[in-house]
Amino acid sequence: PFQLLEIIRKEDVVLRAILTTHHHWDHARGNEELARLCPGLRVYGADERTWGCCLSPPCPHQQGPVPLSPQFGAIRVRCLFTPCHTTGHMCYFMWEDGSPDAPALFSGDTLFVGGCGKFFEGTAEQMYTNLTQILGALPKETKVFCGHECTVRNLKFALKVEPENETVKKKLAWARQRDDDDLPTVPSTLQEEFLYNPFLRVTEEPLQKFTGKTEPVEVLRVLRIEKDNFKKPKERPHPQAMLAFDWGLFSPFLEKK
């Protein structure tokens, strides 16, 4: 949290709220400390395990009560309840009325670039609803900001599933180059994801052939199992690491057998 506070200080802004996708430590660990350091801070979430959350009860997507829609200046937020990775997972869709900029989706561990989150506390049926009826129904130009940079690994699996998919091949080559250059692969767009993300392509023939299933939820279920057991090929050594070996920089740390 202290690195975040330093950025806030440099930008000369005030931290008013935290939008937390789920309770896992790598997404919510700093909430308590930030709330202590910033009196009046509001922590949004849909899970009592998300420390100090003020969004209760979890808001169903278009079922029952209208979801809470906080607003920060001109930025409007739609809270999208997406249980599966955790029972209280929330995604956040943001936009500005009248802005030429594309809307943004903060998808946590539900949707990744080229992949989706594990079904730790939910089912394939839930994830199918999340990906097709909730997130998949958003504007296709929406930028996807996911919770982890696992794009290369995800696309390697996508290539295993669809070895003839040229979009997957191009996206993987691009992601590898970005990785080599220490540049992010996030965000993508929903429109792109439907072209190479296998978890959004469960009605396509190559996906059904790979899984041996035709019913979309069953295709998704098998895909998740296959992804969980996926062994990635050896990564190419990073160019800087190869230079270090060439220059003998690692020699003092290497022992001969």
C-alpha positions in Angstrom: 0.0 0.0 0.0 2.9 2.4 0.6 3.9 2.3 -3.1 0.3 3.1 -4.0 0.2 6.0 -1.5 3.5 7.4 -3.0 1.9 7.4 -6.5 -1.2 9.1 -5.1 1.0 11.8 -3.5 2.9 12.4 -6.7 -0.3 12.7 -8.7 -1.7 15.0 -6.1 -5.1 13.2 -5.8 -7.2 11.9 -2.9 -7.9 8.2 -2.5 -11.7 8.0 -1.8 -12.6 4.4 -2.6 -11.3 0.9 -3.4 -13.1 -1.4 -5.8 -12.1 -4.9 -4.8 -12.9 -7.8 -7.1 -12.5 -10.6 -4.6 -11.0 -11.5 -1.2 -7.8 -13.3 -2.3 -4.7 -11.8 -0.7 -3.2 -10.7 -4.0 -6.2 -8.5 -4.6 -7.3 -7.4 -1.2 -4.4 -7.6 1.2 -3.7 -3.9 1.4 -7.3 -2.8 2.1 -7.1 -2.8 5.9 -3.9 -0.8 6.0 -5.1 1.7 3.4 -8.3 2.2 5.3 -6.3 2.9 8.5 -4.1 5.4 6.7 -6.9 7.1 4.8 -9.8 7.9 7.1 -13.2 7.8 5.3 -12.0 5.4 2.6 -14.8 3.2 1.2 -13.9 -0.3 0.3 -16.3 -1.9 -2.3 -16.8 -5.6 -2.8 -19.4 -8.4 -2.7 -17.9 -10.7 -0.1 -17.7 -10.4 3.7 -14.1 -11.8 3.4 -13.2 -8.6 1.6 -12.1 -6.5 4.6 -14.3 -3.5 5.3 -16.5 -3.8 2.2 -19.5 -1.6 2.1 -21.4 -3.3 -0.7 -23.9 -5.7 0.9 -25.5 -8.0 0.1 -23.9 -9.3 -3.1 -25.7 -7.8 -6.0 -27.1 -10.2 -8.6 -26.8 -9.3 -12.2 -30.2 -8.1 -13.4 -31.9 -10.4 -10.9 -33.6 -8.8 -7.9 -32.3 -5.6 -6.5 -30.5 -3.1 -8.8 -26.8 -3.3 -8.3 -25.1 -0.5 -6.5 -23.6 2.0 -9.1 -21.1 4.2 -7.5 -19.8 7.3 -9.4 -16.5 9.0 -9.1 -16.5 12.4 -10.8 -17.5 11.8 -14.4 -16.7 8.1 -14.1 -19.7 5.8 -13.7 -19.4 2.3 -12.4 -21.6 -0.8 -12.9 -21.0 -3.6 -10.4 -21.2 -7.0 -12.0 -21.6 -9.9 -9.7 -19.7 -12.9 -11.2 -19.4 -15.7 -8.7 -17.3 -18.8 -9.5 -13.6 -18.1 -9.0 -14.9 -17.1 -5.5 -18.5 -17.0 -4.3 -18.2 -13.2 -3.9 -16.4 -12.2 -7.0 -17.3 -8.8 -8.5 -16.3 -7.2 -11.8 -16.5 -3.5 -12.5 -17.6 -1.9 -15.7 -16.7 1.8 -16.1 -17.5 4.6 -18.5 -18.0 8.3 -18.9 -21.1 9.6 -20.6 -20.3 11.4 -23.8 -16.7 10.4 -23.8 -15.0 9.2 -27.0 -12.9 6.8 -24.9 -13.9 3.1 -24.8 -15.4 1.8 -21.6 -13.3 -0.3 -19.3 -13.9 -3.6 -17.5 -11.9 -4.6 -14.5 -12.4 -8.3 -14.5 -10.3 -9.5 -11.6 -9.8 -13.3 -11.9 -12.9 -14.0 -13.9 -11.7 -13.1 -17.4 -8.0 -12.9 -18.4 -6.4 -12.1 -21.8 -6.8 -15.4 -23.5 -8.2 -17.2 -20.5 -10.5 -17.3 -17.4 -10.0 -17.9 -13.7 -10.1 -21.2 -12.0 -13.4 -22.4 -10.6 -12.2 -22.4 -7.0 -15.6 -21.8 -5.4 -18.1 -22.2 -8.2 -19.2 -24.2 -11.2 -18.9 -24.3 -15.0 -22.5 -23.2 -15.2 -21.7 -20.1 -13.2 -18.6 -19.2 -15.2 -20.5 -19.8 -18.5 -23.1 -17.3 -17.3 -20.4 -14.8 -16.3 -18.6 -15.0 -19.6 -21.5 -15.1 -22.0 -24.5 -13.4 -20.3 -22.7 -10.8 -18.1 -19.3 -9.9 -19.4 -19.9 -11.1 -23.0 -22.9 -8.8 -23.3 -20.9 -5.6 -22.7 -19.9 -3.4 -25.7 -17.3 -5.2 -27.8 -15.0 -2.2 -27.7 -14.7 -2.5 -23.9 -11.1 -2.6 -22.8 -10.4 -5.6 -20.5 -8.1 -4.9 -17.5 -7.6 -8.3 -15.8 -6.1 -9.2 -12.5 -2.9 -11.0 -13.7 -0.4 -11.0 -16.6 -0.6 -14.6 -17.7 -1.2 -13.9 -21.4 1.6 -16.0 -22.9 0.7 -19.1 -21.0 -3.0 -18.7 -21.7 -2.3 -18.3 -25.5 -0.1 -21.3 -25.5 -3.0 -23.3 -24.3 -5.3 -21.6 -26.8 -2.9 -22.7 -29.5 -3.1 -26.3 -28.3 -6.9 -26.1 -28.5 -7.0 -24.4 -31.9 -3.7 -25.0 -33.7 -5.0 -23.6 -36.9 -6.4 -20.3 -35.5 -4.3 -17.6 -37.1 -5.5 -14.9 -34.6 -4.2 -17.0 -31.7 -0.8 -17.4 -33.5 -0.5 -13.7 -34.1 -1.6 -12.7 -30.6 0.9 -15.2 -29.0 3.8 -13.8 -31.1 2.8 -10.3 -30.1 2.5 -11.2 -26.4 5.9 -12.9 -26.5 7.5 -9.8 -27.9 5.8 -7.6 -25.3 7.0 -10.0 -22.6 10.6 -9.8 -24.0 10.4 -6.0 -24.0 9.0 -5.9 -20.4 5.8 -4.3 -21.7 2.2 -5.2 -20.5 -0.2 -7.2 -22.6 -3.1 -5.7 -20.8 -5.6 -4.3 -21.8 -7.2 -6.3 -24.6 -10.7 -5.7 -25.8 -13.8 -8.0 -25.6 -13.9 -8.0 -29.4 -10.4 -9.5 -29.5 -11.1 -12.0 -26.8 -13.9 -13.6 -28.8 -11.4 -14.3 -31.6 -8.7 -16.1 -29.5 -9.9 -16.8 -26.0 -11.1 -20.5 -25.9 -13.3 -19.9 -22.9 -15.3 -17.4 -24.9 -15.5 -19.7 -28.0 -17.3 -22.7 -26.5 -19.8 -22.8 -29.3 -17.2 -23.0 -32.1 -16.6 -26.3 -33.9 -12.8 -26.6 -33.1 -13.5 -26.2 -29.4 -16.2 -28.9 -29.5 -13.9 -31.2 -31.4 -11.1 -30.6 -28.9 -13.3 -31.3 -25.9 -15.5 -34.0 -27.4 -18.5 -32.1 -26.2 -21.2 -30.0 -27.9 -23.1 -28.5 -25.0 -21.4 -25.1 -24.3 -21.3 -25.6 -20.5 -19.7 -29.0 -20.9 -17.2 -27.6 -23.4 -16.3 -25.0 -20.8 -16.0 -27.6 -18.0 -13.6 -29.8 -20.1 -11.6 -26.7 -21.2 -11.0 -25.7 -17.5 -9.9 -29.2 -16.6 -7.5 -29.3 -19.6 -6.1 -25.9 -18.7 -5.6 -26.8 -15.1 -3.5 -29.8 -16.3 -1.7 -27.9 -19.1 2.0 -28.2 -19.0 3.5 -25.3 -20.8 6.6 -25.9 -23.1 9.9 -24.5 -22.0 10.0 -20.7 -22.2 12.6 -19.2 -24.4 15.4 -17.7 -22.3 15.0 -13.9 -21.9 17.4 -12.0 -24.2 19.0 -10.1 -21.3 19.6 -13.4 -19.5 21.4 -14.8 -22.5 23.6 -11.8 -22.7 24.4 -12.2 -19.0 25.5 -15.8 -19.7 27.5 -14.7 -22.7 29.3 -12.1 -20.6 30.0 -14.5 -17.8 28.1 -12.5 -15.2 26.6 -15.7 -13.7 30.0 -17.6 -13.5 30.6 -16.8 -9.8 27.3 -18.4 -8.9 27.6 -21.6 -11.0 29.3 -24.8 -9.7 30.7 -27.4 -12.0 29.4 -30.9 -11.4 
